[in-house]
Amino acid sequence: QVQLVESGGGLVQIGGSVRLSCAASGRTFSSYTMGWFRQTPGKEREFVAVISGSGGAARYADSVKGRFTISRDNAKNTVYLQMNTLKPEDTAVYYCVADRLFLPTRPTAYDYWGQGTQVTVVS
């Protein structure tokens, strides 16, 4: 069982930056692929980024490529999402996810989800 707790969301200005963190429980953190999804009201959860257990491989949604960076610190059981050059369309609830599959991008592939953290991009 893995428990995930996100932090770092809030109000951010257009063009600004924010870093989300996700702390995971358990002693086998490095064996899990970790990722981020986001969701806005009335829409399905959207893949954002995912990183392998070692941190050596990652995938990004086209909409965030070049602006967002996913990273992890296995010693701290934490995964991060650095979000730069934020746009209004980045406004969403961001969810941290974990699974043992290798870099899945479908939400149904993930067994573990955090409670979500709101990011709101304002002018």
MMTF fields as JSON, N, C-alpha, C and O atoms, coordinates in Angstrom:
{
  "mmtfVersion": "1.0.0",
  "mmtfProducer": "UNKNOWN",
  "numBonds": 491,
  "numAtoms": 492,
  "numGroups": 123,
  "numChains": 1,
  "numModels": 1,
  "chainsPerModel": [1],
  "groupsPerChain": [123],
  "chainIdList": ["A"],
  "bondAtomList": [4, 2, 8, 6, 12, 10, 16, 14, 20, 18, 24, 22, 28, 26, 32, 30, 36, 34, 40, 38, 44, 42, 48, 46, 52, 50, 56, 54, 60, 58, 64, 62, 68, 66, 72, 70, 76, 74, 80, 78, 84, 82, 88, 86, 92, 90, 96, 94, 100, 98, 104, 102, 108, 106, 112, 110, 116, 114, 120, 118, 124, 122, 128, 126, 132, 130, 136, 134, 140, 138, 144, 142, 148, 146, 152, 150, 156, 154, 160, 158, 164, 162, 168, 166, 172, 170, 176, 174, 180, 178, 184, 182, 188, 186, 192, 190, 196, 194, 200, 198, 204, 202, 208, 206, 212, 210, 216, 214, 220, 218, 224, 222, 228, 226, 232, 230, 236, 234, 240, 238, 244, 242, 248, 246, 252, 250, 256, 254, 260, 258, 264, 262, 268, 266, 272, 270, 276, 274, 280, 278, 284, 282, 288, 286, 292, 290, 296, 294, 300, 298, 304, 302, 308, 306, 312, 310, 316, 314, 320, 318, 324, 322, 328, 326, 332, 330, 336, 334, 340, 338, 344, 342, 348, 346, 352, 350, 356, 354, 360, 358, 364, 362, 368, 366, 372, 370, 376, 374, 380, 378, 384, 382, 388, 386, 392, 390, 396, 394, 400, 398, 404, 402, 408, 406, 412, 410, 416, 414, 420, 418, 424, 422, 428, 426, 432, 430, 436, 434, 440, 438, 444, 442, 448, 446, 452, 450, 456, 454, 460, 458, 464, 462, 468, 466, 472, 470, 476, 474, 480, 478, 484, 482, 488, 486],
  "bondOrderList": [1, 1, 1, 1, 1, 1, 1, 1, 1, 1, 1, 1, 1, 1, 1, 1, 1, 1, 1, 1, 1, 1, 1, 1, 1, 1, 1, 1, 1, 1, 1, 1, 1, 1, 1, 1, 1, 1, 1, 1, 1, 1, 1, 1, 1, 1, 1, 1, 1, 1, 1, 1, 1, 1, 1, 1, 1, 1, 1, 1, 1, 1, 1, 1, 1, 1, 1, 1, 1, 1, 1, 1, 1, 1, 1, 1, 1, 1, 1, 1, 1, 1, 1, 1, 1, 1, 1, 1, 1, 1, 1, 1, 1, 1, 1, 1, 1, 1, 1, 1, 1, 1, 1, 1, 1, 1, 1, 1, 1, 1, 1, 1, 1, 1, 1, 1, 1, 1, 1, 1, 1, 1],
  "groupList": [{"groupName": "GLN", "atomNameList": ["N", "CA", "C", "O"], "elementList": ["N", "C", "C", "O"], "formalChargeList": [0, 0, 0, 0], "bondAtomList": [1, 0, 2, 1, 3, 2], "bondOrderList": [1, 1, 2], "singleLetterCode": "Q", "chemCompType": "L-PEPTIDE LINKING"}, {"groupName": "VAL", "atomNameList": ["N", "CA", "C", "O"], "elementList": ["N", "C", "C", "O"], "formalChargeList": [0, 0, 0, 0], "bondAtomList": [1, 0, 2, 1, 3, 2], "bondOrderList": [1, 1, 2], "singleLetterCode": "V", "chemCompType": "L-PEPTIDE LINKING"}, {"groupName": "LEU", "atomNameList": ["N", "CA", "C", "O"], "elementList": ["N", "C", "C", "O"], "formalChargeList": [0, 0, 0, 0], "bondAtomList": [1, 0, 2, 1, 3, 2], "bondOrderList": [1, 1, 2], "singleLetterCode": "L", "chemCompType": "L-PEPTIDE LINKING"}, {"groupName": "GLU", "atomNameList": ["N", "CA", "C", "O"], "elementList": ["N", "C", "C", "O"], "formalChargeList": [0, 0, 0, 0], "bondAtomList": [1, 0, 2, 1, 3, 2], "bondOrderList": [1, 1, 2], "singleLetterCode": "E", "chemCompType": "L-PEPTIDE LINKING"}, {"groupName": "SER", "atomNameList": ["N", "CA", "C", "O"], "elementList": ["N", "C", "C", "O"], "formalChargeList": [0, 0, 0, 0], "bondAtomList": [1, 0, 2, 1, 3, 2], "bondOrderList": [1, 1, 2], "singleLetterCode": "S", "chemCompType": "L-PEPTIDE LINKING"}, {"groupName": "GLY", "atomNameList": ["N", "CA", "C", "O"], "elementList": ["N", "C", "C", "O"], "formalChargeList": [0, 0, 0, 0], "bondAtomList": [1, 0, 2, 1, 3, 2], "bondOrderList": [1, 1, 2], "singleLetterCode": "G", "chemCompType": "PEPTIDE LINKING"}, {"groupName": "ILE", "atomNameList": ["N", "CA", "C", "O"], "elementList": ["N", "C", "C", "O"], "formalChargeList": [0, 0, 0, 0], "bondAtomList": [1, 0, 2, 1, 3, 2], "bondOrderList": [1, 1, 2], "singleLetterCode": "I", "chemCompType": "L-PEPTIDE LINKING"}, {"groupName": "ARG", "atomNameList": ["N", "CA", "C", "O"], "elementList": ["N", "C", "C", "O"], "formalChargeList": [0, 0, 0, 0], "bondAtomList": [1, 0, 2, 1, 3, 2], "bondOrderList": [1, 1, 2], "singleLetterCode": "R", "chemCompType": "L-PEPTIDE LINKING"}, {"groupName": "CYS", "atomNameList": ["N", "CA", "C", "O"], "elementList": ["N", "C", "C", "O"], "formalChargeList": [0, 0, 0, 0], "bondAtomList": [1, 0, 2, 1, 3, 2], "bondOrderList": [1, 1, 2], "singleLetterCode": "C", "chemCompType": "L-PEPTIDE LINKING"}, {"groupName": "ALA", "atomNameList": ["N", "CA", "C", "O"], "elementList": ["N", "C", "C", "O"], "formalChargeList": [0, 0, 0, 0], "bondAtomList": [1, 0, 2, 1, 3, 2], "bondOrderList": [1, 1, 2], "singleLetterCode": "A", "chemCompType": "L-PEPTIDE LINKING"}, {"groupName": "THR", "atomNameList": ["N", "CA", "C", "O"], "elementList": ["N", "C", "C", "O"], "formalChargeList": [0, 0, 0, 0], "bondAtomList": [1, 0, 2, 1, 3, 2], "bondOrderList": [1, 1, 2], "singleLetterCode": "T", "chemCompType": "L-PEPTIDE LINKING"}, {"groupName": "PHE", "atomNameList": ["N", "CA", "C", "O"], "elementList": ["N", "C", "C", "O"], "formalChargeList": [0, 0, 0, 0], "bondAtomList": [1, 0, 2, 1, 3, 2], "bondOrderList": [1, 1, 2], "singleLetterCode": "F", "chemCompType": "L-PEPTIDE LINKING"}, {"groupName": "TYR", "atomNameList": ["N", "CA", "C", "O"], "elementList": ["N", "C", "C", "O"], "formalChargeList": [0, 0, 0, 0], "bondAtomList": [1, 0, 2, 1, 3, 2], "bondOrderList": [1, 1, 2], "singleLetterCode": "Y", "chemCompType": "L-PEPTIDE LINKING"}, {"groupName": "MET", "atomNameList": ["N", "CA", "C", "O"], "elementList": ["N", "C", "C", "O"], "formalChargeList": [0, 0, 0, 0], "bondAtomList": [1, 0, 2, 1, 3, 2], "bondOrderList": [1, 1, 2], "singleLetterCode": "M", "chemCompType": "L-PEPTIDE LINKING"}, {"groupName": "TRP", "atomNameList": ["N", "CA", "C", "O"], "elementList": ["N", "C", "C", "O"], "formalChargeList": [0, 0, 0, 0], "bondAtomList": [1, 0, 2, 1, 3, 2], "bondOrderList": [1, 1, 2], "singleLetterCode": "W", "chemCompType": "L-PEPTIDE LINKING"}, {"groupName": "PRO", "atomNameList": ["N", "CA", "C", "O"], "elementList": ["N", "C", "C", "O"], "formalChargeList": [0, 0, 0, 0], "bondAtomList": [1, 0, 2, 1, 3, 2], "bondOrderList": [1, 1, 2], "singleLetterCode": "P", "chemCompType": "L-PEPTIDE LINKING"}, {"groupName": "LYS", "atomNameList": ["N", "CA", "C", "O"], "elementList": ["N", "C", "C", "O"], "formalChargeList": [0, 0, 0, 0], "bondAtomList": [1, 0, 2, 1, 3, 2], "bondOrderList": [1, 1, 2], "singleLetterCode": "K", "chemCompType": "L-PEPTIDE LINKING"}, {"groupName": "ASP", "atomNameList": ["N", "CA", "C", "O"], "elementList": ["N", "C", "C", "O"], "formalChargeList": [0, 0, 0, 0], "bondAtomList": [1, 0, 2, 1, 3, 2], "bondOrderList": [1, 1, 2], "singleLetterCode": "D", "chemCompType": "L-PEPTIDE LINKING"}, {"groupName": "ASN", "atomNameList": ["N", "CA", "C", "O"], "elementList": ["N", "C", "C", "O"], "formalChargeList": [0, 0, 0, 0], "bondAtomList": [1, 0, 2, 1, 3, 2], "bondOrderList": [1, 1, 2], "singleLetterCode": "N", "chemCompType": "L-PEPTIDE LINKING"}],
  "groupTypeList": [0, 1, 0, 2, 1, 3, 4, 5, 5, 5, 2, 1, 0, 6, 5, 5, 4, 1, 7, 2, 4, 8, 9, 9, 4, 5, 7, 10, 11, 4, 4, 12, 10, 13, 5, 14, 11, 7, 0, 10, 15, 5, 16, 3, 7, 3, 11, 1, 9, 1, 6, 4, 5, 4, 5, 5, 9, 9, 7, 12, 9, 17, 4, 1, 16, 5, 7, 11, 10, 6, 4, 7, 17, 18, 9, 16, 18, 10, 1, 12, 2, 0, 13, 18, 10, 2, 16, 15, 3, 17, 10, 9, 1, 12, 12, 8, 1, 9, 17, 7, 2, 11, 2, 15, 10, 7, 15, 10, 9, 12, 17, 12, 14, 5, 0, 5, 10, 0, 1, 10, 1, 1, 4],
  "groupIdList": [1, 2, 3, 4, 5, 6, 7, 8, 9, 10, 11, 12, 13, 14, 15, 16, 17, 18, 19, 20, 21, 22, 23, 24, 25, 26, 27, 28, 29, 30, 31, 32, 33, 34, 35, 36, 37, 38, 39, 40, 41, 42, 43, 44, 45, 46, 47, 48, 49, 50, 51, 52, 53, 54, 55, 56, 57, 58, 59, 60, 61, 62, 63, 64, 65, 66, 67, 68, 69, 70, 71, 72, 73, 74, 75, 76, 77, 78, 79, 80, 81, 82, 83, 84, 85, 86, 87, 88, 89, 90, 91, 92, 93, 94, 95, 96, 97, 98, 99, 100, 101, 102, 103, 104, 105, 106, 107, 108, 109, 110, 111, 112, 113, 114, 115, 116, 117, 118, 119, 120, 121, 122, 123],
  "secStructList": [7, 7, 7, 3, 3, 3, 3, 7, 7, 3, 3, 3, 3, 6, 6, 7, 7, 3, 3, 3, 3, 3, 3, 3, 7, 1, 1, 7, 4, 4, 4, 1, 3, 3, 3, 3, 3, 3, 3, 7, 6, 6, 1, 7, 7, 3, 3, 3, 3, 3, 3, 7, 6, 6, 1, 1, 7, 3, 3, 3, 7, 6, 6, 6, 6, 6, 6, 3, 3, 3, 3, 3, 3, 6, 6, 6, 6, 3, 3, 3, 3, 3, 3, 7, 1, 7, 7, 4, 4, 4, 7, 3, 3, 3, 3, 3, 3, 3, 3, 1, 1, 1, 1, 7, 7, 1, 4, 4, 4, 7, 1, 3, 3, 7, 7, 7, 3, 3, 3, 3, 3, 3, 7],
  "xCoordList": [0.836, 0.0, 0.873, 1.855, 0.521, 1.274, 0.314, -0.766, 0.714, -0.065, 0.69, 1.897, -0.037, 0.572, -0.051, -1.272, 0.791, 0.309, 0.975, 2.192, 0.159, 0.674, 0.701, -0.045, 1.581, 1.648, 2.237, 2.826, 2.07, 2.711, 1.808, 2.272, 0.545, -0.371, -0.729, -0.317, -1.511, -1.942, -2.21, -2.39, -2.234, -2.435, -1.089, -0.149, -1.002, 0.231, -0.121, -1.146, 0.714, 0.451, 0.829, 1.692, 0.177, 0.52, 2.007, 2.53, 2.664, 4.102, 4.963, 6.187, 4.323, 5.056, 5.396, 5.182, 5.936, 6.384, 5.877, 5.606, 5.759, 5.42, 5.967, 6.075, 6.314, 6.775, 5.839, 5.596, 5.324, 4.506, 5.386, 6.351, 5.03, 5.734, 4.723, 3.548, 5.204, 4.358, 5.198, 6.176, 4.804, 5.498, 4.785, 3.563, 5.566, 5.005, 5.413, 6.522, 4.507, 4.822, 5.438, 5.421, 5.976, 6.476, 7.972, 8.626, 8.517, 9.966, 10.448, 11.633, 9.534, 9.912, 9.629, 9.252, 9.808, 9.474, 10.165, 9.558, 11.411, 12.174, 11.686, 12.104, 10.828, 10.29, 9.028, 8.476, 8.571, 7.334, 7.6, 8.394, 6.916, 6.781, 5.909, 4.893, 6.31, 5.539, 5.126, 5.849, 3.956, 3.5, 2.554, 2.214, 2.141, 1.189, 0.099, 0.373, -1.13, -2.279, -2.921, -2.624, -3.806, -4.558, -5.986, -6.287, -6.857, -8.275, -8.941, -8.693, -9.79, -10.628, -12.084, -12.399, -12.967, -14.38, -14.993, -14.856, -15.669, -16.356, -15.48, -15.96, -14.198, -13.28, -12.654, -12.63, -12.153, -11.471, -10.07, -9.518, -9.523, -8.161, -7.187, -7.292, -6.25, -5.318, -3.901, -3.45, -3.217, -1.826, -0.959, -1.129, -0.029, 0.891, 2.333, 3.007, 2.792, 4.185, 4.333, 3.545, 5.369, 5.643, 7.149, 7.845, 7.643, 9.07, 9.28, 8.512, 10.318, 10.607, 11.129, 11.465, 11.193, 11.623, 13.024, 13.286, 13.915, 15.29, 15.441, 16.436, 14.439, 14.536, 15.211, 15.391, 15.588, 16.337, 15.503, 16.048, 14.2, 13.325, 12.077, 11.598, 11.562, 10.365, 9.591, 10.141, 8.308, 7.45, 6.614, 6.284, 6.282, 5.493, 4.356, 4.466, 3.28, 2.233, 2.762, 3.566, 2.315, 2.777, 2.469, 3.221, 1.366, 0.937, 1.863, 1.824, 2.7, 3.575, 5.053, 5.915, 5.343, 6.731, 7.513, 7.071, 8.672, 9.493, 9.174, 9.944, 8.053, 7.686, 7.701, 8.049, 7.326, 7.261, 8.401, 8.834, 8.879, 9.916, 9.538, 9.257, 9.534, 9.287, 10.621, 11.523, 10.739, 11.963, 11.581, 10.451, 12.536, 12.269, 13.525, 14.644, 13.313, 14.4, 14.038, 13.218, 14.649, 14.27, 14.694, 14.105, 15.679, 16.087, 15.04, 14.956, 14.243, 13.208, 11.803, 10.819, 11.71, 10.396, 9.49, 8.307, 10.055, 9.313, 9.497, 10.587, 8.417, 8.46, 8.018, 7.176, 8.588, 8.337, 7.822, 8.086, 7.096, 6.723, 7.006, 6.282, 8.069, 8.411, 7.642, 7.777, 6.838, 5.953, 6.375, 6.281, 6.834, 7.288, 6.428, 5.703, 6.522, 5.797, 4.329, 3.789, 3.714, 2.339, 1.341, 1.471, 0.343, -0.721, -2.065, -2.184, -3.064, -4.386, -4.909, -5.597, -4.591, -5.072, -4.373, -4.748, -3.375, -2.741, -3.517, -3.21, -4.506, -5.329, -6.058, -6.776, -5.867, -6.457, -6.128, -5.327, -6.761, -6.323, -5.279, -5.524, -4.138, -3.033, -2.947, -2.924, -2.9, -2.868, -1.539, -1.043, -0.979, 0.2, -0.26, -1.243, 0.457, 0.078, 1.302, 2.437, 1.039, 2.123, 1.66, 0.506, 2.574, 2.274, 3.573, 4.62, 3.496, 4.692, 4.912, 5.96, 3.938, 4.132, 5.171, 5.468, 5.726, 6.777, 6.187, 5.776, 6.149, 5.771, 4.399, 4.289, 3.375, 2.052, 1.537, 1.882, 0.704, 0.138, -1.379, -2.007, -1.977, -3.431, -3.763, -3.101, -4.759, -5.108, -5.547, -5.33, -6.157, -6.631, -5.479, -5.695, -4.275, -3.116, -2.606, -1.84, -3.027, -2.45, -3.321, -4.529, -2.679, -3.385, -3.483, -4.41, -2.527, -2.447, -2.532, -1.862, -3.387, -3.627, -3.571, -4.006, -3.031, -3.102, -4.448, -5.31, -4.616, -5.896, -6.013, -7.106, -4.907, -4.919, -4.574, -4.846, -3.977, -3.677, -4.055, -3.761, -4.704, -5.219, -4.128, -3.42, -4.002, -3.149, -4.045, -4.744, -4.014, -4.829, -3.924, -3.213, -3.956, -3.128, -3.986, -5.019, -3.541, -4.335, -3.536, -2.306, -4.264, -3.589, -3.35, -2.792],
  "yCoordList": [-1.186, 0.0, 1.24, 1.313, 2.21, 3.462, 4.614, 4.683, 5.502, 6.708, 7.9, 8.031, 8.78, 9.923, 11.212, 11.318, 12.183, 13.475, 14.584, 14.761, 15.329, 16.428, 17.725, 17.907, 18.611, 19.952, 20.892, 20.457, 22.189, 23.188, 23.932, 24.839, 23.593, 24.301, 25.67, 26.056, 26.404, 27.728, 28.621, 28.15, 29.935, 30.92, 31.323, 31.617, 31.336, 31.702, 32.625, 32.444, 33.596, 34.507, 33.877, 33.001, 34.33, 33.886, 34.138, 35.216, 33.117, 33.207, 32.862, 32.795, 32.643, 32.327, 30.859, 30.068, 30.513, 29.143, 28.67, 29.459, 27.358, 26.738, 25.326, 24.708, 24.818, 23.444, 22.65, 23.013, 21.573, 20.657, 19.543, 19.114, 19.092, 17.969, 16.89, 17.165, 15.665, 14.536, 13.602, 13.015, 13.479, 12.601, 11.256, 11.187, 10.194, 8.853, 8.067, 8.22, 7.233, 6.346, 5.071, 4.838, 4.254, 2.961, 2.918, 3.954, 1.708, 1.523, 1.084, 0.806, 1.019, 0.561, 1.641, 1.335, 2.885, 4.018, 3.921, 4.212, 3.521, 3.5, 2.436, 2.44, 1.544, 0.522, 0.986, 0.258, 2.181, 2.696, 3.772, 4.689, 3.633, 4.766, 5.803, 5.463, 7.061, 8.146, 9.128, 9.343, 9.717, 10.636, 11.685, 11.725, 12.535, 13.598, 13.616, 13.524, 13.736, 13.982, 15.269, 15.762, 15.82, 16.994, 16.882, 16.145, 17.628, 17.554, 18.888, 19.534, 19.295, 20.479, 20.019, 18.938, 20.828, 20.422, 20.047, 20.77, 18.91, 18.466, 17.761, 17.336, 17.636, 16.979, 15.746, 15.6, 14.871, 13.684, 14.052, 15.095, 13.165, 13.383, 13.287, 12.399, 14.21, 14.366, 14.05, 14.53, 13.253, 12.934, 14.182, 14.979, 14.346, 15.482, 15.001, 15.387, 14.16, 13.708, 12.461, 12.209, 11.671, 10.45, 10.215, 10.586, 9.598, 9.337, 7.92, 7.426, 7.276, 5.907, 5.836, 6.855, 4.629, 4.438, 4.957, 5.509, 4.782, 5.248, 6.732, 7.351, 7.294, 8.686, 8.865, 9.994, 7.772, 7.86, 8.051, 8.334, 7.903, 8.057, 8.823, 8.702, 9.609, 10.401, 10.613, 10.544, 10.871, 11.226, 12.435, 12.637, 13.236, 14.439, 14.55, 14.093, 15.157, 15.528, 16.633, 17.461, 16.645, 17.665, 19.074, 20.015, 19.204, 20.522, 21.123, 22.33, 20.295, 20.81, 20.624, 21.097, 19.956, 19.671, 20.969, 21.889, 21.023, 22.224, 23.245, 24.183, 23.078, 24.005, 23.327, 23.954, 22.056, 21.318, 20.312, 19.787, 20.051, 19.047, 18.189, 18.696, 16.894, 15.954, 15.413, 15.14, 15.262, 14.716, 13.981, 14.079, 13.254, 12.518, 12.428, 12.472, 12.299, 12.079, 10.816, 10.848, 9.714, 8.439, 8.359, 7.602, 9.109, 9.124, 9.8, 9.533, 10.679, 11.397, 10.897, 11.442, 9.857, 9.337, 10.44, 10.513, 11.28, 12.444, 12.609, 12.409, 12.974, 13.318, 14.77, 15.254, 15.447, 16.873, 17.143, 16.385, 18.224, 18.728, 20.221, 21.013, 20.593, 21.997, 22.529, 22.028, 23.544, 24.081, 25.521, 26.388, 25.763, 27.091, 27.639, 26.899, 28.937, 29.616, 29.194, 28.747, 29.343, 28.857, 29.653, 30.862, 28.927, 29.488, 29.279, 28.406, 30.066, 29.861, 28.437, 27.916, 27.812, 26.446, 25.405, 24.232, 25.805, 24.895, 24.846, 24.031, 25.702, 25.686, 24.358, 23.953, 23.681, 22.358, 21.861, 22.457, 20.763, 20.0, 19.003, 18.244, 19.017, 18.137, 16.965, 17.137, 15.77, 14.544, 13.826, 13.702, 13.362, 12.515, 11.056, 10.667, 10.262, 8.86, 7.973, 8.418, 6.694, 5.723, 4.372, 3.982, 3.669, 2.31, 1.59, 2.217, 0.268, -0.513, -0.708, -1.208, -0.321, -0.413, 0.61, 1.555, 0.421, 1.317, 2.443, 2.239, 3.645, 4.879, 4.848, 5.287, 4.348, 4.412, 5.841, 6.665, 6.125, 7.466, 7.46, 8.517, 6.278, 6.219, 6.278, 5.616, 7.044, 7.12, 5.782, 5.517, 4.941, 3.649, 2.702, 1.682, 3.026, 2.174, 2.34, 1.51, 3.406, 3.727, 3.232, 3.464, 2.553, 2.024, 3.024, 2.964, 3.944, 4.832, 6.29, 6.72, 7.035, 8.439, 9.258, 8.804, 10.464, 11.402, 12.105, 11.83, 13.015, 13.708, 14.907, 15.439, 15.327, 16.43, 17.763, 17.995, 18.635, 19.99, 20.949, 20.698, 22.04, 22.979, 23.948, 24.516, 24.129, 25.169, 26.073, 25.614, 27.355, 28.32, 29.4, 30.083, 29.548, 30.535, 31.763, 31.675, 32.908, 34.127, 35.24, 35.217, 36.205, 37.336, 38.466, 39.502],
  "zCoordList": [0.0, 0.0, 0.0, 0.739, -0.824, -0.926, -0.666, -1.252, 0.204, 0.446, -0.094, 0.108, -0.792, -1.466, -0.945, -0.828, -0.637, -0.142, -0.943, -0.889, -1.687, -2.488, -1.69, -0.729, -2.118, -1.542, -2.58, -3.569, -2.339, -3.182, -4.127, -4.818, -4.19, -5.084, -4.546, -3.452, -5.344, -4.919, -6.105, -7.228, -5.842, -6.9, -7.481, -6.743, -8.796, -9.487, -10.646, -11.303, -10.888, -11.996, -13.329, -13.395, -14.379, -15.727, -15.962, -15.679, -16.486, -16.733, -15.541, -15.647, -14.401, -13.186, -13.062, -13.981, -11.895, -11.643, -10.294, -9.389, -10.192, -8.918, -8.946, -10.005, -7.761, -7.669, -6.777, -5.626, -7.321, -6.547, -5.992, -6.625, -4.802, -4.187, -3.842, -3.597, -3.83, -3.457, -2.593, -3.056, -1.35, -0.417, -0.382, -0.244, -0.508, -0.536, 0.704, 1.217, 1.17, 2.287, 1.742, 0.533, 2.613, 2.191, 2.008, 1.892, 1.983, 1.915, 0.548, 0.367, -0.428, -1.768, -2.806, -3.937, -2.426, -3.294, -4.643, -5.674, -4.646, -5.897, -6.88, -8.038, -6.454, -7.354, -8.062, -8.887, -7.75, -8.329, -9.373, -9.164, -10.499, -11.408, -10.706, -10.1, -10.792, -10.184, -11.27, -12.243, -11.088, -12.122, -11.597, -10.415, -12.517, -12.234, -13.308, -14.504, -12.844, -13.701, -13.237, -12.149, -14.066, -13.655, -14.147, -15.086, -13.492, -13.834, -13.574, -12.555, -14.505, -14.34, -14.32, -14.816, -13.754, -13.634, -14.971, -15.958, -14.989, -16.186, -17.205, -18.256, -16.897, -17.839, -17.197, -15.975, -18.051, -17.561, -17.074, -17.423, -16.263, -15.778, -16.948, -17.794, -16.976, -18.089, -17.633, -16.593, -18.405, -18.114, -18.236, -19.159, -17.298, -17.322, -17.511, -18.466, -16.592, -16.646, -15.804, -14.892, -16.128, -15.387, -15.385, -16.33, -14.319, -14.19, -13.678, -12.852, -14.174, -13.781, -12.356, -11.753, -11.829, -10.457, -10.18, -9.111, -11.131, -10.971, -11.254, -10.88, -11.92, -12.341, -13.679, -14.134, -14.32, -15.56, -16.809, -17.877, -16.699, -17.859, -17.45, -16.322, -18.377, -18.101, -19.394, -20.494, -19.23, -20.36, -19.966, -18.798, -20.983, -20.742, -21.75, -22.888, -21.316, -22.255, -23.164, -22.737, -24.405, -25.348, -24.836, -25.089, -24.121, -23.656, -22.608, -22.37, -21.976, -20.922, -21.247, -20.507, -22.323, -22.676, -22.854, -23.541, -22.227, -22.299, -21.22, -21.009, -20.535, -19.459, -18.084, -17.084, -18.039, -16.774, -16.717, -17.743, -15.508, -15.293, -14.102, -13.016, -14.317, -13.227, -12.732, -13.524, -11.425, -10.837, -9.558, -9.079, -9.024, -7.794, -6.955, -7.465, -5.653, -4.703, -3.94, -3.022, -4.32, -3.703, -2.24, -1.468, -1.862, -0.453, 0.428, 1.627, -0.184, 0.559, 0.241, 0.741, -0.593, -0.991, -1.543, -1.21, -2.377, -2.86, -4.367, -4.904, -5.025, -6.437, -6.58, -5.822, -7.547, -7.742, -9.157, -10.091, -9.283, -10.597, -10.617, -10.014, -11.318, -11.484, -12.677, -13.793, -12.431, -13.465, -13.752, -12.883, -14.965, -15.364, -16.495, -17.162, -16.695, -17.781, -17.774, -18.786, -16.639, -16.469, -17.293, -17.486, -17.77, -18.596, -17.892, -17.033, -18.247, -17.623, -17.802, -16.925, -18.919, -19.158, -18.299, -18.329, -17.542, -16.583, -15.266, -14.396, -15.12, -13.917, -13.805, -14.719, -12.672, -12.478, -11.076, -10.355, -10.714, -9.55, -10.048, -10.986, -9.417, -9.813, -8.838, -7.619, -9.42, -8.637, -8.837, -9.957, -7.739, -7.764, -7.852, -7.222, -8.635, -8.827, -8.725, -8.896, -8.44, -8.333, -8.843, -8.663, -9.48, -9.938, -10.26, -10.418, -10.356, -10.653, -12.159, -12.567, -12.985, -14.43, -14.873, -14.142, -16.075, -16.556, -17.386, -18.528, -16.795, -17.472, -18.168, -19.313, -17.513, -18.144, -18.189, -17.342, -19.191, -19.326, -19.203, -19.254, -19.041, -18.87, -17.385, -16.586, -17.0, -15.568, -14.994, -13.812, -15.809, -15.307, -14.96, -14.305, -15.388, -15.102, -13.681, -13.194, -13.015, -11.717, -10.561, -10.522, -9.638, -8.473, -7.333, -6.526, -7.268, -6.106, -6.554, -7.493, -5.841, -6.139, -4.849, -3.79, -4.956, -3.853, -3.849, -4.683, -2.898, -2.747, -3.685, -3.88, -4.258, -5.207, -4.579, -3.401, -5.367, -4.934, -6.062, -7.23, -5.696, -6.691, -7.123, -6.292, -8.424, -8.987, -9.819, -10.723, -9.505, -10.222, -10.793, -10.055, -12.111, -12.79, -13.073, -13.737, -12.56, -12.657, -13.329, -13.359, -13.863, -14.509, -13.511, -13.874]
}
